[in-house]
Amino acid sequence: MTILLPTVLFLSWLAFVLVPAVKLAIEDEINEIPEQQRRGTSIMPVFPILPLILWGIAWLLNRMIASWTTWCILIGHLLLLAASAIILARDTLRLREIARKKVKSDGKDR
């Protein structure tokens, strides 16, 4: 469990902060915003501060209460990782489909 918890915390929060970026990319693609004017998101302060805080909380709870608290935090973050990965996959496929339709319509206009 030594390396598993920080790895899962890192990956789950990284995926979590990427979800809004893909959502904005979809909106920009639909609204045909030029590349230079597209919006973005910031990963700070959520990442890397929040995972470190939660890792510390898990460590303290493990020492003070019981070892099952670490498992609860791990399972919660695995669920967050799974949900974020599903949303990222769905939105990425949607973004590719929008871009593909745009390329096809650009070819027909000429």
N, C-alpha and C positions, 0 to 999 in steps of 0.2 A: 504494500500500500504506500510505501515511501514515495515513489515517483508517480504512481497512478493518480492520486488526488490532484497534485499541481498540474499535471498534464491535462486532465479532464477539465479542470477549472480554466486553464489557459485556452484550450480549444473551444470550450463552450462559450466563453465570453468573446472570443475572437469572431466566432460565427454569429453571435448575437449582434455585435456592432456592425457586421457587414450587411445584415438584412435591410436596414434603411437605405444604404448606398445602392443596392440593387433596385429597390423600389423607386428611388429618385431617377435612376437610369431608365427605367421603364417609362416613367412619366415624361422624361425629357425626350425619349425616342418617339412616344406617341404624339407629343406636341411639336415635334420636329425642331427642337432647339439646336442651334449650331454647336459644333464641338467645343468652340472656345467659350461658350456661355453656359455650358452644362453645370449643374449643381453637384455638390459633393457633401459628404458628412465628415465629422471629426470623430475619431475614436477616443479622444481624451474627454473627460477624465475617467470614463468607465473602464477603459482598458489602458494600462495594466493595473491601475490602483485597486479597483474592486476585486479582481481575483486574488490579489495579495491579501487584502483585508479578510476575505472569506476563507482563505487558506489559514490565516492566523486564528480566526474564530474556530475553524474546525480543529486546529491543533489544541487550542485552549479547552474546548469542550471535550475533546478526547482525553485530555489530562485531568480535567475537573470532574466530569460526570461519568462518561462511559465511552467505550470504543464504538458503540453503535451510532453515536452522533456523527462520526466521520462518514460512516456508510450512508446515513441519511443525506448529508450534504453531497456526497458523491452521486447518489441516485438522483437527487434533484437536479444536479448539473448534467447528468447523462440525459435526463429528460429535456432540459434546456438545449443541449447539443443536438438531440434528435429533432426537436421541433424546428430549431434554426436551420439545420441541414435540409429538412424537408422544404421549408419555405424558400431557402436559397436555391435549391434544385428546381422547384416550381417556377420561381421568378426568373431564373436564368433561362429556362426553356421558353418561357413566355417572351423574354427579351429577344432571344434568337428568332423566334417565330415572327415577332414584329419587324425585326431587321430584315428577315427573309422576304416578308410581304412587301416591305418598302423597296427592296432591290428589284423585285418582280414588277412592281408598279412603275418604278423609274424606267425600267426597260421598255414597258409598253407605251409610255408617254412619248418616247422618241420616235 
